[in-house]
Amino acid sequence: MIKRAAFALFLGLSQLGAVPVISEIMFHPPHRDPRTGGESPLEEWIEIHNRGFGSVNLAGWTLEGVDFIFPNVGIPEGGFLVVAANEAAFRAQYPGVLNMIGGWNGRLSNRGESLRLLNHTGAEIDRVDYADGGDWARRRPGSDDRGHTGWIWDNPADGGGRTLEVLNLHSPNDLGQNWDFSAMEGGTPGAPNSVRQVNVAPFIEDVSHHPSVPSPRDLVLVRARLSDDLSSPIRGVVHHRTSSLEPTAFTTTVMRDDGTGGDEVAGDDIYTAVLPHNRRELP
């Protein structure tokens, strides 16, 4: 029994091998083109990191979102490789970065793009759907409008000179919650990310509530998928209050994943909370 377990562990690690993933994106360079006063798409670039075991050769692989086929180039275990839109433009900005290749066709969208890393057989190895808002940005107050500001998205990587960087390279990189803006102007191409962490906040996905527009008589069922990069125990709570001219204090309701109290399936990472009636408004 011990020998079988050891063999299974060894086999699992061998099959894992090298794991190239997209780790940093310069999708909207600063507006500094001397001819137009705008951005230069030639300064765009994408970084690939090998987070697995052993080196990987990318010959014949493709990067979609732009049109690029990798030459005979490898990434060592734990290493990085920058894929630049234009090699000359990249070297002018980052003369000390040597682990780079480039020359793609097309350009990255400033609003959002689906980037896919495909191996030589066409199989998808990694995918990142970045955006300039939502989980890929932050909220800040908007302009004053007769005493009201509202909220707008703010993204320093959207033309502000920063890049998008993965926080924890050993957690899913397809979630905007696992990305942040580089702490350094121009990012960290070909090197470890400036915002890297070994333990990030739990991920909150697929949040919904039913009914979508509740009446004072309705119980409200809130659902969300909760996960943690270290598989640590998770405790979710919903903070809620009654909407009125004079806002009340927030109440908290604990979310459950035990198959009771409105939760459908125990241990499926879908946490639920049932919010009570607004009894004060009942006739």
Backbone as CSV, one residue per row, in Angstrom:
resi,resn,N_x,N_y,N_z,CA_x,CA_y,CA_z,C_x,C_y,C_z
1,MET,0.827,-1.204,0.000,0.000,0.000,0.000,0.864,1.258,0.000
2,ILE,1.945,1.232,0.792,2.834,2.387,0.851,3.519,2.586,-0.496
3,LYS,3.956,1.500,-1.132,4.632,1.614,-2.417,3.696,2.184,-3.472
4,ARG,2.435,1.738,-3.471,1.476,2.253,-4.444,1.242,3.747,-4.267
5,ALA,1.119,4.192,-3.008,0.894,5.617,-2.740,2.078,6.440,-3.211
6,ALA,3.291,5.961,-2.927,4.479,6.700,-3.348,4.565,6.777,-4.863
7,PHE,4.240,5.650,-5.539,4.276,5.645,-7.003,3.255,6.614,-7.577
8,ALA,2.059,6.664,-6.968,1.013,7.566,-7.453,1.446,9.016,-7.315
9,LEU,2.112,9.355,-6.204,2.586,10.712,-6.001,3.635,11.065,-7.047
10,PHE,4.583,10.150,-7.277,5.638,10.402,-8.265,5.047,10.565,-9.657
11,LEU,4.076,9.705,-10.008,3.450,9.778,-11.319,2.734,11.102,-11.501
12,GLY,2.047,11.579,-10.446,1.323,12.844,-10.537,2.263,13.999,-10.798
13,LEU,3.397,14.018,-10.134,4.358,15.100,-10.337,4.986,15.024,-11.722
14,SER,5.229,13.820,-12.210,5.820,13.674,-13.532,4.874,14.151,-14.615
15,GLN,3.583,13.844,-14.456,2.615,14.255,-15.452,2.397,15.763,-15.431
16,LEU,2.591,16.373,-14.249,2.390,17.810,-14.150,3.367,18.556,-15.054
17,GLY,4.655,18.233,-14.935,5.666,18.815,-15.809,5.675,20.319,-15.779
18,ALA,6.129,20.911,-16.884,6.183,22.361,-17.020,4.777,22.907,-17.229
19,VAL,4.505,24.065,-16.641,3.178,24.688,-16.753,3.363,26.163,-17.114
20,PRO,3.407,26.500,-18.412,3.518,27.907,-18.805,2.177,28.621,-18.621
21,VAL,2.209,29.786,-18.001,0.996,30.570,-17.786,1.282,32.044,-18.081
22,ILE,0.249,32.768,-18.449,0.349,34.211,-18.664,0.431,34.888,-17.302
23,SER,1.468,35.696,-17.078,1.705,36.236,-15.741,1.722,37.761,-15.668
24,GLU,1.817,38.447,-16.809,1.844,39.919,-16.782,1.450,40.433,-18.168
25,ILE,0.734,41.560,-18.199,0.224,42.084,-19.465,0.387,43.602,-19.509
26,MET,1.052,44.087,-20.529,1.062,45.515,-20.848,0.109,45.680,-22.028
27,PHE,-1.170,45.949,-21.726,-2.172,45.980,-22.785,-2.488,47.391,-23.279
28,HIS,-2.145,48.412,-22.493,-2.443,49.789,-22.888,-1.263,50.666,-22.473
29,PRO,-0.243,50.788,-23.331,0.925,51.602,-22.990,0.545,53.065,-22.768
30,PRO,1.385,53.807,-22.063,1.115,55.235,-21.846,1.057,56.009,-23.156
31,HIS,0.371,57.128,-23.142,0.253,57.975,-24.332,1.504,58.850,-24.450
32,ARG,2.482,58.364,-25.219,3.735,59.111,-25.355,4.284,59.049,-26.781
33,ASP,3.451,58.673,-27.734,3.885,58.651,-29.129,4.122,60.091,-29.591
34,PRO,5.367,60.462,-29.943,5.665,61.856,-30.315,4.959,62.305,-31.596
35,ARG,4.550,61.366,-32.413,3.898,61.735,-33.674,2.426,62.085,-33.469
36,THR,1.766,61.325,-32.602,0.319,61.488,-32.441,-0.090,61.978,-31.058
37,GLY,0.819,61.898,-30.091,0.458,62.233,-28.716,-0.325,61.143,-28.026
38,GLY,-0.523,60.016,-28.694,-1.273,58.901,-28.127,-0.366,57.751,-27.766
39,GLU,-0.962,56.583,-27.620,-0.187,55.397,-27.274,0.432,54.786,-28.521
40,SER,1.443,53.958,-28.312,2.041,53.201,-29.403,1.787,51.720,-29.140
41,PRO,0.952,51.063,-29.950,0.704,49.639,-29.746,1.954,48.781,-29.906
42,LEU,3.032,49.347,-30.495,4.277,48.596,-30.607,4.904,48.351,-29.244
43,GLU,4.467,49.072,-28.206,5.028,48.912,-26.862,4.243,47.919,-26.018
44,GLU,3.278,47.234,-26.590,2.535,46.207,-25.850,3.403,44.957,-25.673
45,TRP,3.157,44.217,-24.610,3.865,42.959,-24.400,3.113,42.078,-23.406
46,ILE,3.407,40.789,-23.459,2.802,39.777,-22.587,3.930,38.917,-22.036
47,GLU,3.858,38.604,-20.751,4.881,37.768,-20.113,4.320,36.371,-19.840
48,ILE,5.155,35.355,-20.110,4.825,33.954,-19.838,5.746,33.444,-18.729
49,HIS,5.168,32.739,-17.743,5.950,32.190,-16.632,5.798,30.676,-16.612
50,ASN,6.880,29.969,-16.381,6.847,28.510,-16.244,6.789,28.169,-14.760
51,ARG,5.593,27.850,-14.268,5.423,27.591,-12.840,5.478,26.104,-12.494
52,GLY,5.788,25.254,-13.470,5.794,23.814,-13.230,7.174,23.268,-12.958
53,PHE,7.348,21.975,-13.263,8.611,21.281,-13.026,9.323,21.063,-14.351
54,GLY,10.592,21.424,-14.421,11.368,21.242,-15.633,11.154,22.371,-16.625
55,SER,12.000,22.405,-17.647,11.916,23.436,-18.672,10.879,23.052,-19.717
56,VAL,10.483,24.031,-20.533,9.513,23.787,-21.594,9.983,24.496,-22.855
57,ASN,9.874,23.816,-24.000,10.180,24.423,-25.282,8.877,24.798,-25.956
58,LEU,8.761,26.039,-26.427,7.516,26.562,-26.978,7.499,26.578,-28.508
59,ALA,8.413,25.893,-29.148,8.456,25.887,-30.608,7.123,25.411,-31.185
60,GLY,6.534,26.220,-32.058,5.273,25.863,-32.682,4.048,26.210,-31.880
61,TRP,4.216,26.697,-30.637,3.072,27.140,-29.841,2.550,28.464,-30.422
62,THR,1.336,28.805,-30.084,0.749,30.056,-30.566,0.145,30.845,-29.411
63,LEU,0.093,32.156,-29.595,-0.533,33.062,-28.645,-1.668,33.767,-29.381
64,GLU,-2.892,33.487,-28.955,-4.070,34.086,-29.577,-4.535,35.278,-28.764
65,GLY,-5.248,36.173,-29.441,-5.566,37.498,-28.922,-4.724,38.480,-29.712
66,VAL,-3.519,38.008,-30.029,-2.676,38.581,-31.078,-2.312,37.405,-31.981
67,ASP,-1.619,37.667,-33.047,-1.234,36.610,-33.984,0.265,36.371,-33.844
68,PHE,0.615,35.319,-33.073,2.033,35.068,-32.832,2.284,33.569,-32.744
69,ILE,3.320,33.096,-33.459,3.779,31.712,-33.389,5.176,31.711,-32.777
70,PHE,5.361,30.918,-31.726,6.653,30.898,-31.025,7.723,30.211,-31.866
71,PRO,8.917,30.790,-31.882,10.057,30.114,-32.516,10.593,29.032,-31.577
72,ASN,11.765,28.521,-31.881,12.410,27.516,-31.044,13.002,28.214,-29.815
73,VAL,12.168,28.368,-28.775,12.582,29.078,-27.563,12.039,28.331,-26.359
74,GLY,12.802,28.323,-25.279,12.388,27.614,-24.079,12.306,28.533,-22.871
75,ILE,11.634,28.033,-21.832,11.562,28.734,-20.540,12.003,27.739,-19.473
76,PRO,13.021,28.049,-18.698,13.443,27.119,-17.645,12.425,27.065,-16.521
77,GLU,12.539,26.062,-15.702,11.662,25.941,-14.535,11.743,27.208,-13.682
78,GLY,10.580,27.816,-13.404,10.531,29.042,-12.615,10.900,30.291,-13.389
79,GLY,11.144,30.161,-14.698,11.601,31.295,-15.487,10.476,32.077,-16.141
80,PHE,10.873,33.152,-16.818,9.940,34.060,-17.479,10.391,34.306,-18.918
81,LEU,9.421,34.590,-19.777,9.703,34.967,-21.153,8.724,36.054,-21.567
82,VAL,9.247,37.147,-22.109,8.403,38.247,-22.578,8.163,38.080,-24.069
83,VAL,6.910,38.208,-24.468,6.539,38.229,-25.885,6.109,39.655,-26.197
84,ALA,6.906,40.358,-26.992,6.672,41.775,-27.266,6.029,41.960,-28.630
85,ALA,5.231,43.012,-28.741,4.645,43.342,-30.027,5.732,43.679,-31.039
86,ASN,6.767,44.380,-30.588,7.856,44.805,-31.456,9.152,44.770,-30.641
87,GLU,10.116,44.003,-31.101,11.337,43.830,-30.322,12.107,45.143,-30.148
88,ALA,12.216,45.948,-31.193,12.971,47.199,-31.099,12.309,48.161,-30.122
89,ALA,10.983,48.268,-30.192,10.263,49.162,-29.286,10.406,48.695,-27.846
90,PHE,10.407,47.372,-27.625,10.561,46.853,-26.272,11.962,47.139,-25.744
91,ARG,12.979,46.886,-26.549,14.352,47.109,-26.088,14.604,48.579,-25.764
92,ALA,13.948,49.471,-26.474,14.117,50.894,-26.184,13.596,51.244,-24.800
93,GLN,12.557,50.536,-24.340,11.982,50.802,-23.025,12.646,49.979,-21.927
94,TYR,13.088,48.762,-22.258,13.643,47.849,-21.249,14.955,47.252,-21.776
95,PRO,16.008,48.040,-21.881,17.259,47.554,-22.483,17.915,46.421,-21.708
96,GLY,17.600,46.277,-20.432,18.248,45.242,-19.633,17.546,43.901,-19.647
97,VAL,16.392,43.805,-20.291,15.629,42.554,-20.322,16.019,41.779,-21.575
98,LEU,16.667,40.626,-21.380,17.169,39.843,-22.507,16.300,38.629,-22.817
99,ASN,15.532,38.147,-21.836,14.684,36.971,-22.050,13.371,37.401,-22.704
100,MET,13.477,37.764,-23.979,12.302,38.248,-24.699,12.391,37.859,-26.167
101,ILE,11.230,37.757,-26.779,11.080,37.561,-28.209,9.949,38.489,-28.645
102,GLY,9.683,38.598,-29.924,8.594,39.481,-30.311,8.322,39.496,-31.789
103,GLY,7.380,40.363,-32.144,6.995,40.540,-33.519,5.650,39.938,-33.838
104,TRP,4.609,40.317,-33.082,3.281,39.764,-33.385,2.516,40.677,-34.324
105,ASN,1.473,40.129,-34.928,0.546,40.889,-35.752,-0.697,41.206,-34.929
106,GLY,-1.281,42.385,-35.169,-2.453,42.793,-34.406,-2.075,43.656,-33.224
107,ARG,-3.050,43.903,-32.365,-2.821,44.694,-31.160,-3.811,44.268,-30.087
108,LEU,-3.474,44.579,-28.842,-4.343,44.246,-27.720,-5.405,45.328,-27.541
109,SER,-6.593,44.905,-27.197,-7.680,45.849,-26.956,-7.465,46.555,-25.624
110,ASN,-7.783,47.839,-25.586,-7.698,48.589,-24.329,-8.885,48.315,-23.413
111,ARG,-9.928,47.697,-23.921,-11.124,47.429,-23.134,-11.127,46.030,-22.540
112,GLY,-10.503,45.088,-23.224,-10.497,43.703,-22.758,-10.221,42.764,-23.909
113,GLU,-9.635,41.629,-23.598,-9.216,40.695,-24.645,-9.162,39.294,-24.057
114,SER,-9.394,38.306,-24.907,-9.214,36.914,-24.532,-7.855,36.452,-25.053
115,LEU,-6.931,36.166,-24.148,-5.598,35.690,-24.510,-5.533,34.191,-24.271
116,ARG,-5.113,33.454,-25.302,-5.037,31.997,-25.210,-3.647,31.527,-25.606
117,LEU,-3.064,30.683,-24.766,-1.772,30.069,-25.050,-2.029,28.629,-25.469
118,LEU,-1.702,28.300,-26.730,-1.965,26.979,-27.290,-0.646,26.271,-27.571
119,ASN,-0.590,24.964,-27.277,0.644,24.231,-27.567,0.717,23.854,-29.046
120,HIS,1.717,23.106,-29.434,1.955,22.804,-30.848,0.861,21.936,-31.454
121,THR,0.046,21.282,-30.637,-1.071,20.483,-31.154,-2.366,21.285,-31.216
122,GLY,-2.347,22.532,-30.740,-3.549,23.362,-30.720,-4.341,23.265,-29.432
123,ALA,-3.858,22.490,-28.457,-4.556,22.369,-27.170,-4.348,23.626,-26.335
124,GLU,-5.405,24.074,-25.683,-5.312,25.271,-24.849,-4.606,24.946,-23.536
125,ILE,-3.505,25.634,-23.271,-2.730,25.438,-22.053,-3.095,26.487,-21.006
126,ASP,-3.382,27.708,-21.445,-3.738,28.772,-20.497,-4.632,29.774,-21.206
127,ARG,-5.494,30.420,-20.415,-6.385,31.440,-20.970,-6.626,32.519,-19.925
128,VAL,-6.545,33.764,-20.358,-6.832,34.913,-19.493,-7.729,35.864,-20.265
129,ASP,-8.880,36.201,-19.686,-9.803,37.171,-20.277,-9.735,38.447,-19.436
130,TYR,-8.781,39.319,-19.765,-8.607,40.530,-18.966,-9.628,41.597,-19.367
131,ALA,-9.772,42.609,-18.529,-10.688,43.721,-18.800,-10.127,44.981,-18.158
132,ASP,-10.752,46.123,-18.472,-10.314,47.379,-17.863,-11.241,47.814,-16.729
133,GLY,-12.206,46.980,-16.368,-13.131,47.281,-15.277,-13.423,46.033,-14.471
134,GLY,-14.410,46.103,-13.598,-14.796,44.951,-12.784,-13.681,44.498,-11.864
135,ASP,-13.474,43.176,-11.791,-12.441,42.625,-10.916,-11.037,43.019,-11.341
136,TRP,-10.876,43.571,-12.536,-9.563,43.958,-13.046,-9.248,45.423,-12.762
137,ALA,-10.112,46.104,-12.051,-9.921,47.531,-11.765,-10.330,47.801,-10.322
138,ARG,-10.426,49.059,-9.968,-10.865,49.447,-8.632,-11.883,50.570,-8.761
139,ARG,-12.720,50.720,-7.760,-13.733,51.768,-7.746,-13.186,53.016,-7.068
140,ARG,-13.535,54.171,-7.614,-13.225,55.424,-6.937,-14.349,56.409,-7.217
141,PRO,-14.508,57.425,-6.366,-15.580,58.402,-6.592,-15.406,59.120,-7.922
142,GLY,-16.521,59.371,-8.606,-16.481,60.084,-9.872,-16.489,61.587,-9.674
143,SER,-16.722,62.317,-10.742,-16.749,63.777,-10.673,-17.988,64.254,-9.914
144,ASP,-17.848,65.407,-9.264,-18.973,65.958,-8.509,-20.094,66.405,-9.461
145,ASP,-21.296,65.991,-9.151,-22.467,66.377,-9.933,-23.524,66.899,-8.955
146,ARG,-23.427,68.218,-8.650,-24.353,68.873,-7.719,-24.438,68.142,-6.375
147,GLY,-23.250,67.830,-5.843,-23.182,67.206,-4.525,-23.146,65.702,-4.532
148,HIS,-23.238,65.095,-5.702,-23.195,63.631,-5.811,-22.027,63.240,-6.710
149,THR,-21.317,62.191,-6.315,-20.148,61.770,-7.089,-20.377,60.473,-7.850
150,GLY,-21.068,59.518,-7.261,-21.171,58.206,-7.892,-19.828,57.505,-7.885
151,TRP,-19.720,56.446,-8.674,-18.482,55.666,-8.703,-18.077,55.381,-10.141
152,ILE,-16.772,55.340,-10.394,-16.249,54.994,-11.704,-15.118,53.986,-11.524
153,TRP,-14.804,53.270,-12.623,-13.680,52.340,-12.588,-12.379,53.102,-12.793
154,ASP,-11.368,52.697,-12.037,-10.028,53.279,-12.163,-9.043,52.136,-12.340
155,ASN,-8.235,52.194,-13.399,-7.302,51.120,-13.699,-5.961,51.718,-14.134
156,PRO,-4.962,51.767,-13.240,-3.658,52.331,-13.594,-2.949,51.611,-14.739
157,ALA,-3.386,50.371,-15.048,-2.794,49.650,-16.172,-3.426,50.041,-17.495
158,ASP,-4.483,50.841,-17.447,-5.203,51.254,-18.647,-4.672,52.607,-19.121
159,GLY,-3.450,52.605,-19.626,-2.819,53.824,-20.130,-2.080,54.624,-19.082
160,GLY,-2.027,54.115,-17.850,-1.382,54.857,-16.767,0.062,54.481,-16.514
161,GLY,0.637,53.637,-17.356,2.044,53.284,-17.201,2.309,52.025,-16.405
162,ARG,1.259,51.407,-15.858,1.425,50.172,-15.097,1.032,48.967,-15.952
163,THR,1.266,47.787,-15.428,0.844,46.554,-16.084,-0.128,45.816,-15.171
164,LEU,-0.772,44.789,-15.711,-1.524,43.841,-14.896,-0.579,42.708,-14.523
165,GLU,-0.503,42.381,-13.225,0.367,41.311,-12.744,-0.443,40.305,-11.924
166,VAL,-0.109,39.034,-12.066,-0.715,37.999,-11.233,-0.191,38.138,-9.811
167,LEU,-1.094,38.010,-8.839,-0.695,38.070,-7.439,-0.034,36.765,-6.992
168,ASN,-0.771,35.659,-7.098,-0.258,34.353,-6.688,-0.187,33.466,-7.921
169,LEU,1.007,33.172,-8.381,1.199,32.411,-9.617,0.807,30.953,-9.478
170,HIS,0.557,30.494,-8.265,0.142,29.109,-8.059,-1.343,29.010,-7.759
171,SER,-2.080,30.088,-7.994,-3.525,30.104,-7.917,-4.077,30.365,-9.312
172,PRO,-5.366,30.144,-9.536,-5.922,30.368,-10.882,-5.639,31.776,-11.387
173,ASN,-5.094,31.869,-12.606,-4.782,33.180,-13.172,-5.881,33.657,-14.115
174,ASP,-7.016,32.943,-14.146,-8.132,33.368,-14.986,-9.151,34.192,-14.212
175,LEU,-8.831,34.546,-12.975,-9.714,35.353,-12.139,-9.109,36.740,-11.949
176,GLY,-9.889,37.776,-12.238,-9.400,39.134,-12.046,-9.014,39.429,-10.615
177,GLN,-9.622,38.709,-9.650,-9.295,38.916,-8.243,-7.872,38.471,-7.911
178,ASN,-7.253,37.688,-8.798,-5.870,37.249,-8.587,-4.886,38.088,-9.393
179,TRP,-5.318,39.265,-9.853,-4.450,40.196,-10.569,-4.487,41.556,-9.894
180,ASP,-3.425,42.320,-10.059,-3.368,43.685,-9.526,-2.489,44.514,-10.455
181,PHE,-2.421,45.801,-10.178,-1.584,46.698,-10.964,-0.154,46.621,-10.445
182,SER,0.812,46.648,-11.349,2.206,46.587,-10.932,2.540,47.736,-9.997
183,ALA,3.380,47.445,-9.021,3.806,48.480,-8.084,4.879,49.371,-8.698
184,MET,5.458,48.935,-9.802,6.546,49.672,-10.448,6.078,50.239,-11.781
185,GLU,6.477,51.430,-12.083,6.192,52.034,-13.381,6.785,51.154,-14.482
186,GLY,5.973,50.803,-15.454,6.443,49.972,-16.555,6.406,48.488,-16.288
187,GLY,6.061,48.086,-15.060,5.957,46.671,-14.737,7.288,46.004,-14.488
188,THR,7.272,44.675,-14.507,8.475,43.886,-14.225,8.668,42.818,-15.301
189,PRO,8.852,43.199,-16.551,8.971,42.195,-17.613,10.177,41.293,-17.433
190,GLY,9.939,39.979,-17.581,11.030,39.018,-17.501,11.538,38.743,-16.111
191,ALA,10.820,39.205,-15.076,11.258,39.054,-13.685,10.045,38.794,-12.802
192,PRO,10.255,38.352,-11.542,9.120,38.123,-10.641,8.252,39.366,-10.501
193,ASN,6.957,39.152,-10.369,6.010,40.261,-10.298,6.205,41.087,-9.034
194,SER,5.996,42.380,-9.166,6.198,43.296,-8.038,5.132,43.138,-6.963
195,VAL,3.967,42.601,-7.307,2.867,42.476,-6.335,2.673,41.034,-5.902
196,ARG,3.641,40.159,-6.163,3.477,38.732,-5.890,3.217,38.467,-4.407
197,GLN,2.376,37.465,-4.158,2.036,37.044,-2.812,1.965,35.524,-2.777
198,VAL,2.128,34.952,-1.591,1.983,33.502,-1.436,0.634,33.141,-0.840
199,ASN,-0.119,34.127,-0.393,-1.447,33.870,0.169,-2.320,35.083,-0.111
200,VAL,-3.318,34.912,-0.945,-4.211,36.012,-1.294,-5.569,35.789,-0.648
201,ALA,-6.405,36.823,-0.673,-7.739,36.730,-0.084,-8.565,35.683,-0.816
202,PRO,-9.526,35.053,-0.136,-10.391,34.083,-0.814,-11.079,34.701,-2.023
203,PHE,-11.313,33.874,-3.024,-11.958,34.319,-4.247,-13.480,34.219,-4.105
204,ILE,-14.180,35.257,-4.551,-15.642,35.307,-4.505,-16.142,35.378,-5.940
205,GLU,-16.875,34.345,-6.384,-17.332,34.268,-7.767,-18.835,33.979,-7.829
206,ASP,-19.400,34.276,-8.986,-20.778,33.882,-9.325,-21.781,34.296,-8.253
207,VAL,-21.678,35.526,-7.796,-22.603,36.014,-6.763,-23.976,36.262,-7.400
208,SER,-25.025,35.808,-6.734,-26.386,36.028,-7.213,-27.332,36.087,-6.026
209,HIS,-28.520,36.667,-6.260,-29.555,36.620,-5.224,-30.915,36.451,-5.891
210,HIS,-31.821,35.818,-5.155,-33.153,35.537,-5.664,-34.182,35.775,-4.553
211,PRO,-35.271,36.461,-4.890,-35.598,37.084,-6.177,-34.707,38.289,-6.471
212,SER,-34.610,38.624,-7.763,-33.713,39.705,-8.161,-34.184,41.054,-7.638
213,VAL,-35.510,41.248,-7.553,-36.080,42.470,-6.975,-37.050,42.037,-5.881
214,PRO,-36.548,41.836,-4.671,-37.404,41.305,-3.601,-38.389,42.341,-3.076
215,SER,-39.519,41.849,-2.641,-40.507,42.687,-1.959,-40.298,42.544,-0.458
216,PRO,-40.950,43.384,0.361,-40.788,43.272,1.820,-41.205,41.914,2.364
217,ARG,-42.009,41.153,1.622,-42.482,39.858,2.091,-41.561,38.701,1.732
218,ASP,-40.537,38.975,0.911,-39.693,37.893,0.389,-38.493,37.596,1.273
219,LEU,-38.232,36.302,1.452,-36.905,35.898,1.885,-35.972,36.032,0.682
220,VAL,-34.726,36.376,0.923,-33.767,36.559,-0.172,-32.661,35.522,-0.029
221,LEU,-32.491,34.706,-1.078,-31.448,33.684,-1.083,-30.228,34.224,-1.822
222,VAL,-29.104,34.320,-1.134,-27.846,34.807,-1.713,-26.913,33.614,-1.899
223,ARG,-26.348,33.502,-3.104,-25.398,32.425,-3.420,-24.069,33.026,-3.884
224,ALA,-22.983,32.323,-3.583,-21.662,32.714,-4.092,-20.735,31.516,-4.006
225,ARG,-19.837,31.423,-4.988,-18.793,30.402,-4.943,-17.583,30.997,-4.228
226,LEU,-17.148,30.349,-3.158,-16.018,30.831,-2.366,-14.901,29.799,-2.411
227,SER,-13.681,30.246,-2.627,-12.531,29.343,-2.651,-11.310,30.083,-2.123
228,ASP,-10.319,29.306,-1.687,-9.103,29.899,-1.129,-7.883,29.250,-1.761
229,ASP,-6.838,30.037,-1.989,-5.658,29.518,-2.663,-4.894,28.509,-1.823
230,LEU,-5.059,28.497,-0.522,-4.360,27.554,0.349,-5.286,26.464,0.887
231,SER,-6.490,26.360,0.322,-7.477,25.373,0.773,-7.770,25.522,2.260
232,SER,-7.707,26.749,2.752,-7.993,27.009,4.159,-9.499,27.031,4.393
233,PRO,-9.934,26.774,5.634,-11.362,26.875,5.923,-11.875,28.285,5.614
234,ILE,-13.070,28.370,5.048,-13.631,29.646,4.626,-14.886,29.936,5.431
235,ARG,-15.031,31.181,5.845,-16.255,31.630,6.505,-16.779,32.828,5.733
236,GLY,-17.966,32.702,5.181,-18.568,33.788,4.422,-19.742,34.386,5.173
237,VAL,-19.891,35.702,5.106,-21.037,36.381,5.709,-21.564,37.413,4.721
238,VAL,-22.850,37.689,4.790,-23.482,38.726,3.984,-23.841,39.881,4.897
239,HIS,-23.395,41.080,4.555,-23.759,42.286,5.292,-24.927,42.942,4.555
240,HIS,-26.020,43.182,5.225,-27.215,43.711,4.561,-27.952,44.657,5.499
241,ARG,-28.752,45.541,4.887,-29.575,46.462,5.651,-30.768,46.894,4.811
242,THR,-31.756,47.480,5.459,-32.957,47.931,4.785,-32.703,49.262,4.094
243,SER,-33.134,49.377,2.838,-33.009,50.622,2.107,-34.088,51.594,2.569
244,SER,-33.670,52.781,3.012,-34.610,53.778,3.504,-33.954,55.146,3.439
245,LEU,-34.740,56.194,3.723,-34.185,57.545,3.711,-33.134,57.714,4.791
246,GLU,-33.300,56.997,5.899,-32.323,57.022,6.978,-31.757,55.621,7.120
247,PRO,-30.616,55.341,6.467,-30.071,53.984,6.458,-29.855,53.438,7.865
248,THR,-30.211,52.173,8.030,-30.019,51.487,9.298,-28.637,50.851,9.340
249,ALA,-28.268,50.322,10.501,-26.980,49.644,10.629,-27.016,48.316,9.869
250,PHE,-25.853,47.877,9.425,-25.773,46.610,8.703,-25.988,45.439,9.660
251,THR,-26.670,44.417,9.174,-26.829,43.139,9.847,-26.012,42.105,9.101
252,THR,-25.472,41.129,9.786,-24.692,40.078,9.122,-25.418,38.743,9.225
253,THR,-25.405,37.999,8.138,-25.958,36.647,8.093,-24.870,35.719,7.585
254,VAL,-24.603,34.657,8.335,-23.539,33.720,7.985,-23.970,32.865,6.793
255,MET,-23.052,32.648,5.869,-23.299,31.782,4.720,-22.966,30.337,5.083
256,ARG,-23.649,29.405,4.410,-23.516,27.992,4.757,-23.150,27.189,3.515
257,ASP,-22.409,26.101,3.743,-22.127,25.118,2.694,-22.248,23.719,3.289
258,ASP,-23.301,23.528,4.090,-23.499,22.252,4.780,-24.792,21.547,4.381
259,GLY,-25.450,22.041,3.326,-26.677,21.391,2.873,-27.903,21.712,3.696
260,THR,-27.817,22.693,4.594,-28.968,23.078,5.414,-29.190,24.582,5.307
261,GLY,-30.312,25.053,5.827,-30.583,26.480,5.898,-30.594,27.176,4.557
262,GLY,-31.099,26.494,3.514,-31.142,27.075,2.180,-30.032,26.610,1.274
263,ASP,-28.971,26.012,1.839,-27.886,25.491,1.013,-28.316,24.167,0.390
264,GLU,-28.052,23.995,-0.901,-28.561,22.823,-1.613,-27.667,21.597,-1.472
265,VAL,-26.348,21.772,-1.657,-25.429,20.638,-1.636,-24.283,20.955,-0.685
266,ALA,-24.024,20.066,0.240,-22.950,20.292,1.200,-21.590,20.096,0.533
267,GLY,-20.652,20.980,0.864,-19.277,20.822,0.435,-19.007,21.044,-1.032
268,ASP,-19.897,21.795,-1.746,-19.670,22.038,-3.178,-19.067,23.414,-3.445
269,ASP,-18.664,24.128,-2.391,-18.068,25.466,-2.477,-19.069,26.542,-2.898
270,ILE,-20.362,26.189,-3.020,-21.411,27.170,-3.263,-22.035,27.496,-1.917
271,TYR,-21.739,28.672,-1.405,-22.212,29.086,-0.088,-23.507,29.887,-0.259
272,THR,-24.419,29.708,0.686,-25.709,30.387,0.606,-26.045,31.043,1.942
273,ALA,-26.862,32.068,1.859,-27.405,32.736,3.052,-28.844,33.125,2.736
274,VAL,-29.713,32.976,3.706,-31.110,33.369,3.551,-31.339,34.618,4.391
275,LEU,-31.650,35.729,3.715,-31.883,36.990,4.410,-33.352,37.076,4.798
276,PRO,-33.660,37.595,5.977,-35.036,37.584,6.475,-35.933,38.600,5.775
277,HIS,-37.259,38.466,6.055,-38.222,39.456,5.590,-37.865,40.840,6.134
278,ASN,-38.306,41.873,5.422,-38.284,43.231,5.962,-39.600,43.452,6.689
279,ARG,-39.730,42.893,7.861,-41.011,42.826,8.554,-41.554,44.181,8.931
280,ARG,-40.678,45.166,9.046,-41.147,46.482,9.475,-42.056,47.121,8.442
281,GLU,-41.956,46.657,7.161,-42.787,47.256,6.127,-44.015,46.421,5.802
282,LEU,-44.191,45.269,6.509,-45.371,44.456,6.269,-46.612,45.139,6.834
283,PRO,-47.808,44.994,6.195,-49.026,45.618,6.696,-49.468,44.955,8.013
